[in-house]
Amino acid sequence: MTLKMDAGALQTFLDEQFEQVARDYIVEEAQPMAVRVRLQVGEHNLRPGGTISGPAMFALADVGVYLAILAMIGPVALAVTTGASIDFMRKPQAGRDLIGEARLLKLGRALAVGDVLIRSEGSDEIVARASVTYSIPPAR
């Protein structure tokens, strides 16, 4: 399997197509069927008590699987999430970015299924685990 988009191309796509959130994410690595994405944590990602919010972690998981799909099929902006679940396992470390490691378990013509492990930067402990399914629009 070969990549259709490398980390740089994925970052450019994110910057151009999703400029409203692109500043939060850095595509660090793209490999066949997998990407690593950094959530640059800012004040807008925090919840009361100073920890990173669940919705911010969920968004990292969703973006990670989306980018893993695009790395394999190319820039298909209309791929959409059809199912997702997330398990929050421990509190993220304060003041650190989050790293999402997404991998595709299945990449078909119409559906893709992936999972994501989320860790605080510099830690091996998993703070959240997500499973995400995407619908891929038919080729035109």
N, C-alpha and C positions, 0 to 999 in steps of 0.2 A: 504494500500500500504506500502510495506517495502523497505527500502534502500538496494541496492546491494553493494554500496560503500559509506562509511562514509567520513567525511572531510579528515581524514588522508590518506585513500586509494586514494581519488581523488588527493590529493597533491602529493603522491608518483607517481601516473600515470602521472600527468603533468610533474613532474621532470624527469621521465624516457623517456616519449614519445615526449615531447616538450621542451627539455632542452634549446633550443634557446630562449625561452620566459619565461620559468617557474620561473626564478628568479624574475620576475616582479609581480607575483601573489601569494597570500596566500589564500587558501580556509579556510575561518573562520568557516563556519557552513554548514552542509548538513541536510536537512529534506526531508520528502517525497515531491517530486515535486518542491523543492526549494533549492537554495544554496545562500550563501553570500560569495562574493569574493572581496578581497582587491587588488587594483592596487597600488603597491609601486611606487609612482611617482619619477622619476629621470630626470636628464637633457635631456635624450633622448626622454622623453615624452612631452617636452615643445615645444611651437611654439614661433615665435617672439612676444615680449610683455610679455613673462614669464608665459603665461597661458598654461594649459594642452591642447594638440592638439586634434582635432576631431578624427583622426585615433586612438589615444590611448584610447579614450572613446568608440569608436566603437569596438575595440578589447576586451575591458573589457566586453561589452555586449555579444559579440560572445562567448567568453570563458565562461561567466556565464551560458548561455543557454546550451552550450556543456556539462559543468560539471553537470548541473541539469539533463540532459538526462542520462549521465553515472551513476549518483547516482542511477537511477532507473533501468537501463538495464544492468549495468556492463561495463567492459572495452572494448568498441567497438571503436577502434581507427579510423575506416573508416567512421564514421558518418560525414556528410558534410553539410555545410550551403547551402541552396537553395534559400533563400530570406531573406532580412533584410532591415529595415528602422530605422532611428534614428532621433529624434527631440532634438536639442540642445536648452535648455530652459534658461539657465543663465550661466555666467562665473563661473567656479569652483574657490573655494577659494585657493589663492596662498599658496604654501608650505604644502599642505595637501594631503594625499593619497585620492584616490577615492574608494568608497564602491559601489559595484554592487549587488543588490538584484534581483536575477533571479527566476522566477517561471514558471513552465510549465502550459500552459492552456489546452494543448491536447498532449497526448502521445499515438500514435498509433503504429502499427507494422512497417509502412513505413515512417511516417512523425511525427514530433514533432513541436509544436508551443509554443513559450515562449515569455515572456516580461521581461524587465529589467528596474529597476529604479536605476539611478546612482546619488549618493550624495557625496559631499565632507565630509571627515571624520569629525565627530562632528557636522554636520549640518543636519537639517531636510529638507532643501530646495532641491528640485530635480534639478540637473543640466542637465540631459538628460534622455530621455525615449526611449527605443528601442523595436522593435518587430523582432523576429528572427525565421525562419523556418529551420528545419534540415531534411535531408533525412537519414533514418536509413537503413543500408544495410541488406539484408535478412540473417536470421540465417543460418549457415552452419552446 
